[in-house]
Amino acid sequence: MKQKLLAAAAALGLAVSVTAGQAADTVKIGLMAPLTGSWASEGQGMKKIVELLAEQQNAKGGVSGKKIEVVTEDDGGDPRTASLAAQRLTTQGVAAVVGTYGSSVTEASQTIYDEAGIPQIANGSTAIRLTEKGFKRFFRTAPRDDEQGRMAAQTIGKLGFKKVAILHDSTSYAKGLADESNALLKKKGTEVVFFDALTPGERDYTTILTKLKGANPDVVLFTGYFPEAGLLLRQKKDMNWKVPFIGGDATNNADLVKIAGQEAAEGYYFLSPPQPQDLDTADAKNFLTDYQKKYNELPPSIWAVLAGDGFRVMVAGIAGAKSTDGDKIAGYLHKDLKNFSGLSGPISFDAKGDREGEVYRVYKVDGAGKFVLQKL
């Protein structure tokens, strides 16, 4: 019996040794994304891009001579699920985390990663306050809502609208963008005739649409997400109300047209960083060709591409810092990463972890449901 126990212990020790050796030969990068829920198309796109980039990077030798392993957790597009997903990732030996999409979902994970000493880079989270908390290891490849607010006010002015209704959904992102746009529009002398919120996830928005119509605006600025935007457009058409809508960057998703229908979506404006098909660097074009070859489709939106940029940035941070220590990676990204060649353009970060430079564009949905870049 004693000999059997010794043999078992030796075997266990060998297994632990092999596992530790395998772990030492890899660098783990976490991905937190909404793989389920109403934003699942974004999350699935994020996963596909990050996995393809990891595959390509590993074919080049990985990072610092080690293979990269992507460890993925589903945040469900929900803050409560996100906090659990973040806690799971902190126990799996990840050197950094990419994600996530929604601002309120990212906000639920920030403190968890910060306390664990793990750098996090969000891809679709634009709420201003995310980088006002002093987290030294938090970054984002997405721009901020104050920049988007300026673009919204500027676009509304260029299109000649005088009376604006603003509708949000009370989430961190949507309320922040609504407040920023409201202040800037009023400063420019534009009349804001309506400011209120809907409840996300509902199936019938005719009541709020009736209230909006009663305010008699020239245009409606909706700052929420694409599932609700699609329903609003469809139900607005059913009411035969022809007022134009402008959306924020969270409405930039092909599912908007699927939900609304092409006829109802036609003429819809939205603000966004460049669409995948409008990225003009050779690096981006080559990668999108590879993506389409592997998955037989283009990414669902720019937000998935920005997750890819987050992955590339973290790989550059690990290589540049010559370490998987969170503070060293963050220090390199803050001080040494300048004009990094991202798929979405040059990437540098300021002291808060915000991406530097202006990236917003204006798009309009055409009769075929395509997103067309506008020159205003």
N, C-alpha and C positions, 0 to 999 in steps of 0.2 A: 504493500500500500504506500509505504514511504517513497519507494522508487517511482511509483506511478505519479504521486504528488509532485515530486521533484521534476519529473519529465513534463508534467502539465505546466508547472511553473516556468520551466525553461522554454516551452513552446509559447506560452503567453508572453514571456519576455521578448522572444524573437519576434512575435507578431507586433508587439508594441514598438519594437525597434524598427521593423520594416515600415510600419505606419508612420512613425516619426520621420524616417528617412524619406518616405514618399512626400510627406508634407513639406519637408525642407527643400525638396526639389521643385516645388511649385510656389507661385505667388497668387493668392486668392484676392479677387476683386469682386465685391458684392454688387448686385443690381437689385434695387427695390423699385417695382413697377406695378401698375394696376393691370394685372393679367386677367382679372375678372371684374365684373361690375360695369357701369355705364361708360367707363373710359377704357374698356378692355382693348379696343383697336389700337389705342396709343401704346398701352403696355406691351401688347404683342409685337408691335413695330419696334419698340425699344429693345425687347429681348432679341429679336432677329438681328438687329443691327449690331448690338454688343457682342453677340455670339459669333457673327461673321468677322467682326474686327479682331476678336480674340483668336479665332482660327487663323486669320491672316498674320497676326503678330506672332503667333506660335510658329508659323511656317518660316518666319524670319529669325527664330531663335528665342522668342518670348521676351522677357525683360530681365536684365542683369543675369543672363545665362540660365534663367529658370522659366519653365512653362507657366502660362497664365491659366488659372482655373476661375471661371465665372460662377459665382454662387448666387442664385436667384431666389428672391422671396416676393410673394404676391401681397401688395398692400391693399388690393381691392378698391382703390380710390376712396378709402375711408380712413379718417384719422385714428380711430380705435384699432382697426386692423393694422394700420401702419406702425403704430407703436409696438405691437407684438412682433411684426415682421422685422423691425429694427432691432429689437431685443434678441431675436433669433440670429440675426446676422452678426451681432457683436460677440456671440459665443462660438462663431465658426472660423475664427482666425483670419478674417478679411483685413487686408492692408488699407483699403479704401472702399467707399460706396458710391455708386452712380445712382442718381434718382432722388426725388421722383417727379411726377408730372404736376399734380395739383398743389397749390401753395399751402392750403390748410393741412394737407396730408404730409407734406414736407415738414411743416411746422411741428407736427406731432412727433417727428423723429429727431429733430435737431439736437435737443438736449441729451437724448440717449446716445447718439454718436459722439457728441462732444465729451460727455463724461467718460466714454470708453476710449477717448483719444484717437478716434478714427476720422479721417478727412471724408467729407461728403460733398458731392457736386451735383446739384439739382439741374434738371434740364427743362422743365416746363413751369417752374415756380417763380412768378414775377412779382409777388407782393413785396412792397417796399420794406416792410418791417423785418423780413427774414434776415437781411444783412445789417440791421440796425441794433442787433442784440450783442454784438461784440464777440461772436464765435470766431475764433482765429482759424478753425479748420473747416469752415463752411464756405463753399464757392457755388457759383452757378454759371452755366453757359447761356442761359436765357437773359434777356434784358430786364429792366425794372419797369414797374407800372408808371412811375413818374415820367419816364421817357415815352411810354405808350400814351399816357394822358396828354402829353404835349402834341403827339402825332394825331390823336383823336380830335383835339380842339382845332388843330391846323387844318385837318382834312375837312371837317365840318364847315370851316370858314371858306376854304377853297371851293367847296361844292355849292356854296351860296345859301346854306340853310340858316334861318334866323330864329326859329323856335324849336327847341330840342327837348325831347322826353328822354330821361335816363332810367333804365331798368336794370337792376342787378339781382343777385340771388343770395346775398348776405354772407357768402364765403369770403375768406381772407382776400383772395385775389379779386373777386368781382366787386366787393364793397370798396376795396382800396382804389381800384381803377375808376369806379363811379365817383368817389369823392374827389379824386385828383382831377378828373375831367370836368366835374361840376364847378370846381373852383376856377379852373382855367377858362372855361367858357364864360362864366360870369365876369371874370376879369376882362375878357375881350368884348364884353357888352352883349353877348348872346343871351337871349331869354331862355331860361330853363323852366318849362311849363309843367314838368312832372318829374318826380324823383321818388322811386319806391322799389320794393323787392318782390320777386315771386318765390315760390317754394320749389326748389329743384326736385325732380323725380316725379312730379305730377303728370297726368295724361291730358288734362284739359285746362287750357289757359285762356279760355274765352272771357272769363270775368275780368282778368287783369288787362286783356286786350281791349275790352269795352271801356275800361277806365282810361287807358292810354288814348283811345280814339276820342274820348270826350275832352281830353286836354288839347286836342287839335294841333299837334306838333307838325312841323315840316319834315322831321326825321326822328327816328327812335335810335338811341344808342343803347345797345344791349351789351352788358359787360360780363355775362355769364358764360356757360360752356355750350359746346355744340349740340348735345342732345336736346336741351331746352330751346336753343335757337332754331333748330330744325322744326320742332313742334310749333313754335311761335309763327314761323313763316307759313307753315301749312295751314294753321288755323286762321291766320290773318287773311290768307287767300280765300278760305271758306267764307269769311265775313265780307269778302269783296272790298277790303280796306287796302288801298294801294300806296299808303305812305312808305317811303324807303326805310330800310333798317341798315344800321352800321354795327358791326360787332367787334369785340376785342379779339386778341390773338387766340383765346381758348375756343373760338368757333372755327378755327382753321383745322378742319378734318373732313375727309371725303364723306364720312357718314352724315354730315350736315345735309348734303344733297339727297342722300338715300332717305333720310327721315322726312325732309320737307317735300321732296319731289322736285324734278327739274324746273317745272313751270313756276312753282312757288319760290324756289331759291334764286331764280334769275333776277339779276339786278342787286343782289345783296352785296354790300361792301364789308370788308373786314381788314383789320390791321394785323400784320404779322412780320416776323423775320422772313426772308425769302423762302418760297416754296422749294422743295427738293429739285424740281425740274428747272428752277431758275438759278441754282447754284452754278457759278461759272468757272470755278477753278478746275484745272486738269485733275487734281487729286479727287475732288468731289465727283466729277463726271466719271472717272475710272471706277470709283467705289460704287456709284449708283448702277453702273453697268454690271458690276459683279453681283450686286444685291439683286438686280432684276433677273440675272441668270440663275441665281441660287433659289430665289423665292417666286419667280414668275410674276412679279409685281414691283411697284415702287413703294417706298415707305409711305405710311398713311398721312404723314405731315412732317413739318420741319422739327417738331418736338422730339420725334424718334431720332432724327439726325443729330439733334443737340445732345441726346443721350450718348450717341456714338462719339461726339466731340468730348463729352465728359470722360468717357472711357479712355480715349486717346490722351487727354490731358493727364489723367491719373497715371497712365503708363509712363508718360514723359516725366511726371513728378517722381515716380519711384526710381526711374533710370537716372534722373538728374541728381536726386538726393543720395543715390547709391545706398538706399535704405528703404525698409518698409515701416520705419518709425513714423507715426502720424505727424508729429511736430516737424520732423525734418522734411517730409513731403510737403506739408503746408508752407513751410518756410521757403522752399524752393519755388513753389507756385506763386507766392507773393512777391518774392524778390528777383528771381532769375528767369521765370518764364515770360518772355516778351515776344509778342506777335507770332505766337505759335501757329503753325499752319493747320487750322481746323477745317473740317469739311464745310462749315458755314462761314468761313473767312478767318482773318487773323484773330487770335485770342490772347488777351492779357488781362490781368486782374488788378483792381485797385486794393487799397488797404482793407476794405470791408469784405472782399471776396466777390465783388460785382464785376461783371465783364465790362471792359472799357470799349468805347466806340458806339456809333449809332447803327442800328441794324434793321429798324422797322421799315416796312413797305406797305402800300395800299393795294388790295386785291378786290376784284369784282367777279361775281359768278355770272358766266354767260349762259346763253340759251341751251347749251349742251351740258351744262352742269360743271364746266371747267373753271378753274380759278385762274383769272387773267390779271397779270401785273399791270397796274395803272401808272400813268405818268401825269401827275397833277401839277 
